[in-house]
Amino acid sequence: MKKERNYPKPVLTPGEVAKRSGVAVSALHFYESKGLISSTRNGGNQRRYGRDVLRRVAIIKVAQRIGIPLATVSESLMHLRPDKRMSTQEWNTLTEHWRQELDNRIDTLMRLRNDLDGCIGCGCLSMRDCPLRNPGDKLGEQGSGAVLLEPHQEEKGEDPHG
């Protein structure tokens, strides 16, 4: 009797991808809606994923774990062919930008941590002197009234208040 070879399935169901990747099926649908992964439909109009989606989901999960926003992940993955295994060089290129973003975030967090000492005496009662909300009273130069405290976040489409 000839032994039958067990080849990997060329396509996977959402449930199989979820089980293998450790993410919920709803997360797969969300990633797909954001263009991070893609699927095809079979004759019964059911989603099917190529095996390459497992690697893409792993990359997405690693990025999320280190705090990289999905928009940044999406931008990074746009430059890679979804049906081709990523090379070491491609991974290094992909993560180079992420490293820079993490370094910037670490620097910002360290400055914020160090400025907390100044808040102990202030008690957040002085918008003029607060080193975290208004360093050097830069907002005073814009005149009186409500002003945007962190304009760079608004430009990125982020909520400046939270």
Secondary structure, DSSP 8 states (H G I E B T S, - for coil): ---------SEE-HHHHHHHHT--HHHHHHHHHTTSS--EE-TTS-EEEETTHHHHHHHHHHHHHTT--HHHHHHHHTTS-TTS---HHHHHHHHHHHHHHHHHHHHHHHHHHHHHHHHHHHTT--TTT-TTTSGGGGGGGG-SS---S-HHHHHTT--TT-
